[in-house]
Amino acid sequence: LDAGAPVASAVRSVIEVSPDVTASLLGRVLAHLDVGRAPEEAWAELRDDAVWGPAARDFVRSARSGTALSEALRRHAADLRQGDHEEETKRAR
């Protein structure tokens, strides 16, 4: 996305390196995008997902407004990593 790749291409790249569960979720989004559905429709299934919800909402917001996605996605990833780290620390204690 930083280099200007279209969203569908970026999603396709993520699918290629993702675990099966993630690839399946994103594959459904990609299928919607590939047939020309609006971003709101393509990302609707993930809008309320605990992990993918914030990113899905940002994809829709970006499609509407033209805002950049990369930094928002980095922030979401960092938040998820921090949450995982905190959970691991709690379990270790």
TIMI-2910 file (N, C-alpha, C, CB; in pm, 1 decimal, decimal comma, always signed):
<rs>
+----------+----------+----------+----------+----------+----------+----------+----------+----------+----------+----------+----------+------+
!      n_x !      n_y !      n_z !     ca_x !     ca_y !     ca_z !      c_x !      c_y !      c_z !     cb_x !     cb_y !     cb_z ! resn !
+----------+----------+----------+----------+----------+----------+----------+----------+----------+----------+----------+----------+------+
!    +81,9 !   -119,7 !     +0,0 !     +0,0 !     +0,0 !     +0,0 !    +86,0 !   +125,7 !     +0,0 !    -93,0 !     +0,0 !   +119,9 !  Leu !
!   +198,7 !   +120,0 !    +73,0 !   +289,6 !   +235,4 !    +74,1 !   +337,9 !   +269,7 !    -66,0 !   +409,6 !   +207,8 !   +164,7 !  Asp !
!   +357,5 !   +167,5 !   -147,5 !   +408,7 !   +188,7 !   -284,1 !   +298,0 !   +216,0 !   -383,7 !   +488,3 !    +68,0 !   -329,6 !  Ala !
!   +173,5 !   +224,0 !   -337,2 !    +63,6 !   +255,4 !   -426,1 !    -10,3 !   +135,8 !   -482,4 !   +113,2 !   +335,7 !   -536,4 !  Gly !
!    +13,4 !    +18,1 !   -427,9 !    -58,5 !   -100,9 !   -475,3 !   -207,0 !    -86,3 !   -446,2 !     -3,0 !   -229,6 !   -408,9 !  Ala !
!   -291,4 !   -133,8 !   -535,6 !   -435,7 !   -131,7 !   -508,6 !   -468,2 !   -222,6 !   -389,5 !   -515,9 !   -176,3 !   -634,4 !  Pro !
!   -576,5 !   -192,1 !   -321,7 !   -616,6 !   -268,6 !   -204,0 !   -629,9 !   -416,8 !   -236,5 !   -748,4 !   -215,1 !   -148,3 !  Val !
!   -693,6 !   -450,9 !   -347,8 !   -712,1 !   -592,1 !   -382,5 !   -577,4 !   -663,4 !   -397,3 !   -793,1 !   -604,9 !   -512,7 !  Ala !
!   -480,0 !   -598,3 !   -455,0 !   -347,3 !   -658,6 !   -468,4 !   -281,4 !   -677,8 !   -333,2 !   -258,6 !   -572,9 !   -557,4 !  Ser !
!   -296,0 !   -579,5 !   -245,9 !   -239,0 !   -590,1 !   -111,7 !   -305,5 !   -703,6 !    -33,6 !   -254,7 !   -456,7 !    -35,8 !  Ala !
!   -437,0 !   -714,0 !    -42,5 !   -509,0 !   -821,2 !    +25,7 !   -464,2 !   -956,4 !    -28,8 !   -662,0 !   -803,9 !     +9,2 !  Val !
!   -449,2 !   -965,6 !   -158,9 !   -403,3 !  -1090,4 !   -221,7 !   -265,0 !  -1129,7 !   -167,9 !   -398,4 !  -1075,0 !   -376,5 !  Arg !
!   -176,5 !  -1034,4 !   -152,5 !    -42,1 !  -1061,4 !    -99,8 !    -47,8 !  -1110,1 !    +44,9 !    +45,0 !   -935,4 !   -109,0 !  Ser !
!   -134,9 !  -1050,5 !   +123,3 !   -149,2 !  -1093,2 !   +263,0 !   -205,4 !  -1234,8 !   +269,4 !   -240,7 !   -995,8 !   +341,1 !  Val !
!   -301,3 !  -1264,8 !   +185,3 !   -359,8 !  -1399,9 !   +181,6 !   -251,4 !  -1504,3 !   +156,1 !   -469,5 !  -1409,2 !    +72,2 !  Ile !
!   -160,0 !  -1474,4 !    +66,7 !    -55,6 !  -1569,8 !    +28,8 !    +34,1 !  -1610,7 !   +144,8 !    +28,9 !  -1511,5 !    -80,6 !  Glu !
!    +50,2 !  -1524,8 !   +244,2 !   +141,6 !  -1553,5 !   +355,2 !    +70,1 !  -1574,8 !   +488,3 !   +240,5 !  -1441,3 !   +369,5 !  Val !
!    -62,0 !  -1583,9 !   +485,3 !   -140,3 !  -1593,1 !   +608,2 !   -178,4 !  -1736,0 !   +643,4 !   -264,7 !  -1509,8 !   +595,8 !  Ser !
!   -203,9 !  -1759,2 !   +771,8 !   -258,8 !  -1888,4 !   +813,5 !   -395,6 !  -1909,6 !   +747,9 !   -270,6 !  -1896,1 !   +968,9 !  Pro !
!   -439,1 !  -2033,8 !   +743,0 !   -563,2 !  -2068,9 !   +672,7 !   -684,6 !  -1988,1 !   +718,2 !   -591,8 !  -2215,3 !   +691,5 !  Asp !
!   -699,5 !  -1967,2 !   +848,1 !   -817,7 !  -1894,2 !   +898,1 !   -818,8 !  -1751,3 !   +844,3 !   -819,6 !  -1892,5 !  +1053,5 !  Val !
!   -704,9 !  -1685,2 !   +852,4 !   -694,8 !  -1548,3 !   +802,5 !   -711,9 !  -1544,6 !   +650,9 !   -559,9 !  -1486,4 !   +842,4 !  Thr !
!   -648,3 !  -1637,5 !   +582,5 !   -660,1 !  -1643,1 !   +436,4 !   -804,9 !  -1662,4 !   +394,2 !   -573,4 !  -1756,1 !   +379,6 !  Ala !
!   -878,5 !  -1743,1 !   +467,6 !  -1019,1 !  -1765,6 !   +435,7 !  -1101,5 !  -1638,1 !   +454,2 !  -1075,6 !  -1877,8 !   +523,0 !  Ser !
!  -1082,0 !  -1570,4 !   +566,1 !  -1154,8 !  -1445,5 !   +591,5 !  -1125,9 !  -1341,8 !   +483,4 !  -1117,7 !  -1389,1 !   +729,3 !  Leu !
!   -997,8 !  -1322,6 !   +456,9 !   -959,9 !  -1222,2 !   +357,3 !   -994,1 !  -1266,1 !   +216,0 !   -811,8 !  -1192,6 !   +366,8 !  Leu !
!   -997,1 !  -1396,7 !   +192,9 !  -1036,4 !  -1447,4 !    +61,4 !  -1179,4 !  -1410,1 !    +27,1 !  -1020,2 !  -1598,1 !    +56,2 !  Gly !
!  -1265,6 !  -1412,5 !   +127,2 !  -1405,5 !  -1372,5 !   +102,6 !  -1413,3 !  -1222,8 !    +70,5 !  -1494,7 !  -1405,5 !   +226,2 !  Arg !
!  -1334,4 !  -1142,3 !   +142,1 !  -1330,6 !   -998,9 !   +111,6 !  -1279,8 !   -978,2 !    -31,1 !  -1240,3 !   -922,7 !   +213,4 !  Val !
!  -1171,3 !  -1046,7 !    -65,3 !  -1113,7 !  -1033,1 !   -198,5 !  -1212,2 !  -1074,8 !   -307,3 !   -986,7 !  -1115,9 !   -209,2 !  Leu !
!  -1287,1 !  -1179,6 !   -283,4 !  -1386,6 !  -1223,6 !   -381,7 !  -1489,1 !  -1113,0 !   -407,5 !  -1457,6 !  -1352,0 !   -333,2 !  Ala !
!  -1530,1 !  -1045,1 !   -302,1 !  -1623,7 !   -932,3 !   -318,1 !  -1559,6 !   -818,5 !   -397,5 !  -1669,9 !   -880,5 !   -180,1 !  His !
!  -1436,0 !   -787,7 !   -362,8 !  -1366,9 !   -679,4 !   -434,2 !  -1346,9 !   -714,6 !   -581,2 !  -1231,1 !   -649,7 !   -368,5 !  Leu !
!  -1312,5 !   -841,0 !   -607,4 !  -1285,8 !   -883,9 !   -745,3 !  -1409,0 !   -875,6 !   -835,5 !  -1233,4 !  -1025,9 !   -745,3 !  Asp !
!  -1527,7 !   -888,8 !   -777,9 !  -1648,5 !   -878,8 !   -860,3 !  -1706,5 !   -737,1 !   -859,8 !  -1753,7 !   -978,0 !   -811,0 !  Val !
!  -1631,3 !   -642,5 !   -799,6 !  -1671,3 !   -502,5 !   -806,8 !  -1764,9 !   -453,7 !   -699,4 !  -1733,1 !   -478,4 !   -934,1 !  Gly !
!  -1777,8 !   -529,3 !   -592,4 !  -1863,3 !   -481,6 !   -483,1 !  -1799,1 !   -361,1 !   -415,4 !  -1888,6 !   -594,3 !   -379,8 !  Arg !
!  -1882,1 !   -277,6 !   -359,4 !  -1834,1 !   -159,2 !   -288,0 !  -1754,8 !   -202,3 !   -165,0 !  -1952,5 !    -67,3 !   -247,3 !  Ala !
!  -1656,3 !   -122,9 !   -124,0 !  -1578,1 !   -158,0 !     -4,9 !  -1664,8 !   -183,7 !   +118,4 !  -1479,4 !    -47,7 !    +25,5 !  Pro !
!  -1772,8 !   -108,6 !   +133,3 !  -1862,6 !   -129,2 !   +247,8 !  -1916,7 !   -271,7 !   +248,9 !  -1979,3 !    -28,4 !   +244,1 !  Glu !
!  -1951,4 !   -322,3 !   +132,4 !  -2002,3 !   -459,2 !   +120,7 !  -1890,3 !   -561,2 !   +138,1 !  -2070,9 !   -479,4 !    -15,0 !  Glu !
!  -1776,5 !   -534,5 !    +75,7 !  -1665,0 !   -629,6 !    +78,6 !  -1614,1 !   -652,0 !   +220,5 !  -1551,0 !   -580,2 !    -10,1 !  Ala !
!  -1607,4 !   -547,0 !   +300,1 !  -1551,5 !   -556,3 !   +434,5 !  -1657,3 !   -574,8 !   +542,4 !  -1471,1 !   -433,6 !   +464,3 !  Trp !
!  -1784,9 !   -578,1 !   +506,0 !  -1894,3 !   -582,5 !   +604,2 !  -1882,7 !   -700,3 !   +700,4 !  -2027,5 !   -589,3 !   +532,7 !  Ala !
!  -1846,7 !   -816,5 !   +650,8 !  -1838,6 !   -935,8 !   +735,1 !  -1735,4 !   -920,5 !   +847,3 !  -1804,1 !  -1057,2 !   +649,8 !  Glu !
!  -1631,8 !   -841,8 !   +823,0 !  -1524,2 !   -827,3 !   +921,6 !  -1536,5 !   -701,3 !  +1006,8 !  -1391,3 !   -826,7 !   +851,5 !  Leu !
!  -1634,4 !   -620,1 !   +979,7 !  -1648,5 !   -491,6 !  +1047,9 !  -1651,3 !   -505,2 !  +1200,2 !  -1774,4 !   -422,7 !  +1001,1 !  Arg !
!  -1714,8 !   -609,2 !  +1252,4 !  -1726,8 !   -626,6 !  +1396,7 !  -1633,7 !   -734,4 !  +1452,2 !  -1869,0 !   -660,3 !  +1431,8 !  Asp !
!  -1544,0 !   -784,1 !  +1368,3 !  -1448,8 !   -886,0 !  +1411,8 !  -1350,9 !   -825,5 !  +1512,5 !  -1372,6 !   -945,4 !  +1290,3 !  Asp !
!  -1319,0 !   -902,0 !  +1617,7 !  -1229,8 !   -851,1 !  +1722,9 !  -1091,7 !   -814,6 !  +1670,2 !  -1215,8 !   -953,9 !  +1833,2 !  Ala !
!  -1040,4 !   -891,3 !  +1577,6 !   -906,4 !   -866,1 !  +1524,0 !   -911,6 !   -777,3 !  +1400,4 !   -837,1 !   -998,0 !  +1490,4 !  Val !
!   -996,5 !   -812,8 !  +1305,1 !   -998,4 !   -744,2 !  +1175,9 !  -1091,8 !   -624,0 !  +1170,1 !  -1037,2 !   -840,5 !  +1069,6 !  Trp !
!  -1178,2 !   -606,0 !  +1270,1 !  -1275,6 !   -497,0 !  +1267,3 !  -1216,3 !   -359,0 !  +1247,5 !  -1352,6 !   -497,5 !  +1392,6 !  Gly !
!  -1117,6 !   -320,0 !  +1328,9 !  -1060,8 !   -185,4 !  +1309,1 !  -1001,7 !   -166,3 !  +1170,0 !   -953,6 !   -158,5 !  +1413,2 !  Pro !
!   -931,4 !   -266,4 !  +1120,7 !   -872,8 !   -254,9 !   +985,8 !   -982,3 !   -249,3 !   +880,0 !   -777,8 !   -373,5 !   +957,1 !  Ala !
!  -1084,9 !   -332,0 !   +894,6 !  -1195,4 !   -332,4 !   +797,5 !  -1261,3 !   -195,1 !   +791,4 !  -1300,1 !   -440,2 !   +834,1 !  Ala !
!  -1284,3 !   -136,0 !   +908,1 !  -1345,3 !     -2,6 !   +910,3 !  -1253,7 !   +101,9 !   +846,0 !  -1378,1 !    +38,3 !  +1054,5 !  Arg !
!  -1122,4 !    +87,3 !   +865,9 !  -1028,2 !   +179,9 !   +802,9 !  -1023,1 !   +162,0 !   +651,8 !   -889,4 !   +161,1 !   +861,4 !  Asp !
!  -1033,5 !    +37,6 !   +604,2 !  -1037,6 !    +15,1 !   +459,2 !  -1157,7 !    +86,6 !   +398,3 !  -1043,4 !   -136,3 !   +427,3 !  Phe !
!  -1271,6 !    +78,3 !   +464,5 !  -1392,6 !   +144,5 !   +414,1 !  -1375,8 !   +295,7 !   +419,8 !  -1517,1 !   +101,3 !   +495,6 !  Val !
!  -1325,9 !   +344,5 !   +531,4 !  -1306,2 !   +489,1 !   +547,0 !  -1209,3 !   +541,5 !   +440,9 !  -1253,2 !   +522,0 !   +688,8 !  Arg !
!  -1102,8 !   +468,2 !   +415,0 !  -1006,2 !   +509,4 !   +313,8 !  -1068,0 !   +512,0 !   +174,5 !   -886,0 !   +416,6 !   +315,2 !  Ser !
!  -1150,9 !   +413,3 !   +145,1 !  -1215,8 !   +408,9 !    +13,8 !  -1308,0 !   +529,2 !     -5,1 !  -1295,3 !   +277,9 !     -2,6 !  Ala !
!  -1372,4 !   +571,6 !   +102,2 !  -1463,8 !   +686,7 !    +94,0 !  -1389,1 !   +818,5 !    +82,7 !  -1554,8 !   +690,5 !   +215,8 !  Arg !
!  -1281,7 !   +831,9 !   +162,7 !  -1217,9 !   +962,6 !   +174,9 !  -1084,7 !   +975,2 !   +103,1 !  -1198,0 !   +993,7 !   +317,4 !  Ser !
!  -1024,8 !   +862,6 !    +65,6 !   -894,7 !   +866,8 !     +1,6 !   -778,8 !   +877,8 !    +98,8 !   -889,9 !   +980,2 !    -92,8 !  Gly !
!   -806,8 !   +862,2 !   +228,1 !   -699,7 !   +870,7 !   +326,9 !   -606,6 !   +750,1 !   +316,2 !   -758,1 !   +880,6 !   +468,7 !  Thr !
!   -482,5 !   +771,0 !   +354,6 !   -382,5 !   +664,1 !   +350,4 !   -413,8 !   +557,5 !   +455,3 !   -240,9 !   +721,5 !   +372,9 !  Ala !
!   -381,3 !   +433,5 !   +421,0 !   -410,2 !   +320,8 !   +508,9 !   -289,3 !   +269,0 !   +585,5 !   -468,2 !   +210,0 !   +429,3 !  Leu !
!   -172,9 !   +279,3 !   +529,1 !    -55,6 !   +210,6 !   +582,6 !    -31,1 !   +239,7 !   +729,5 !    +65,7 !   +248,7 !   +503,8 !  Ser !
!    -32,6 !   +365,2 !   +766,9 !     -3,7 !   +399,7 !   +906,4 !   -111,7 !   +346,1 !   +999,9 !     +8,8 !   +551,9 !   +922,4 !  Glu !
!   -236,8 !   +354,8 !   +960,1 !   -344,7 !   +301,6 !  +1043,5 !   -329,7 !   +150,7 !  +1061,6 !   -481,8 !   +334,2 !   +981,5 !  Ala !
!   -294,3 !    +80,2 !   +955,6 !   -276,6 !    -64,5 !   +965,5 !   -156,8 !    -99,3 !  +1052,8 !   -259,7 !   -125,7 !   +826,4 !  Leu !
!    -50,2 !    -21,8 !  +1042,8 !    +64,7 !    -43,8 !  +1131,7 !    +24,9 !    -25,1 !  +1277,8 !   +179,9 !    +52,0 !  +1095,8 !  Arg !
!    -54,6 !    +76,7 !  +1303,4 !   -100,5 !   +105,2 !  +1440,0 !   -186,2 !    -10,0 !  +1492,6 !   -180,8 !   +237,7 !  +1444,0 !  Arg !
!   -276,3 !    -61,9 !  +1409,2 !   -359,3 !   -175,4 !  +1451,1 !   -273,2 !   -297,0 !  +1483,1 !   -461,6 !   -210,6 !  +1341,9 !  His !
!   -175,0 !   -322,9 !  +1398,5 !    -85,8 !   -437,5 !  +1421,6 !     -8,7 !   -420,4 !  +1552,0 !    +12,5 !   -454,4 !  +1303,8 !  Ala !
!    +39,5 !   -300,9 !  +1576,7 !   +112,8 !   -275,4 !  +1701,5 !    +21,6 !   -293,8 !  +1822,9 !   +172,2 !   -132,8 !  +1701,1 !  Ala !
!   -101,2 !   -246,2 !  +1812,9 !   -197,0 !   -263,6 !  +1923,2 !   -223,5 !   -411,2 !  +1949,9 !   -329,1 !   -191,6 !  +1891,8 !  Asp !
!   -239,7 !   -488,9 !  +1844,5 !   -263,7 !   -632,6 !  +1861,4 !   -142,5 !   -701,9 !  +1921,8 !   -299,1 !   -697,0 !  +1727,3 !  Leu !
!    -23,9 !   -666,0 !  +1876,3 !    +97,5 !   -725,1 !  +1934,0 !   +110,8 !   -688,9 !  +2080,8 !   +222,0 !   -678,8 !  +1857,3 !  Arg !
!    +80,7 !   -564,5 !  +2116,6 !    +87,5 !   -520,3 !  +2255,7 !    -13,4 !   -598,0 !  +2340,5 !    +61,0 !   -368,0 !  +2265,8 !  Gln !
!   -133,7 !   -616,0 !  +2289,4 !   -234,6 !   -693,1 !  +2361,3 !   -191,5 !   -837,1 !  +2383,3 !   -365,5 !   -690,0 !  +2286,1 !  Gly !
!   -132,4 !   -897,5 !  +2280,7 !    -80,8 !  -1034,0 !  +2293,6 !    +29,4 !  -1040,1 !  +2398,2 !    -28,4 !  -1085,0 !  +2158,6 !  Asp !
!   +117,5 !   -941,7 !  +2396,8 !   +228,1 !   -937,6 !  +2492,6 !   +173,8 !   -926,2 !  +2635,5 !   +323,2 !   -819,0 !  +2461,2 !  His !
!    +75,0 !   -840,6 !  +2653,7 !    +16,2 !   -823,3 !  +2786,9 !    -50,2 !   -952,5 !  +2835,3 !    -86,6 !   -708,8 !  +2785,3 !  Glu !
!   -118,7 !  -1022,7 !  +2745,1 !   -181,1 !  -1150,3 !  +2781,0 !    -75,8 !  -1253,8 !  +2820,6 !   -265,6 !  -1203,1 !  +2664,0 !  Glu !
!    +31,7 !  -1258,8 !  +2744,3 !   +139,5 !  -1353,1 !  +2775,4 !   +203,0 !  -1321,8 !  +2909,9 !   +246,1 !  -1350,7 !  +2665,7 !  Glu !
!   +220,2 !  -1193,5 !  +2939,5 !   +276,9 !  -1152,2 !  +3066,9 !   +185,6 !  -1192,1 !  +3182,4 !   +301,0 !  -1001,2 !  +3068,1 !  Thr !
!    +54,8 !  -1172,8 !  +3164,2 !    -41,0 !  -1212,0 !  +3268,8 !    -35,9 !  -1361,3 !  +3293,7 !   -183,4 !  -1170,6 !  +3230,2 !  Lys !
!    -31,6 !  -1440,2 !  +3187,0 !    -24,9 !  -1585,9 !  +3202,4 !   +104,7 !  -1629,2 !  +3269,8 !    -37,9 !  -1654,3 !  +3066,4 !  Arg !
!   +213,1 !  -1561,6 !  +3237,4 !   +341,5 !  -1596,1 !  +3297,1 !   +344,1 !  -1568,1 !  +3447,0 !   +453,0 !  -1519,6 !  +3228,5 !  Ala !
!   +273,6 !  -1465,0 !  +3487,6 !   +270,0 !  -1431,5 !  +3630,1 !   +187,2 !  -1532,9 !  +3704,7 !   +213,9 !  -1290,5 !  +3652,4 !  Arg !
+----------+----------+----------+----------+----------+----------+----------+----------+----------+----------+----------+----------+------+
</rs>
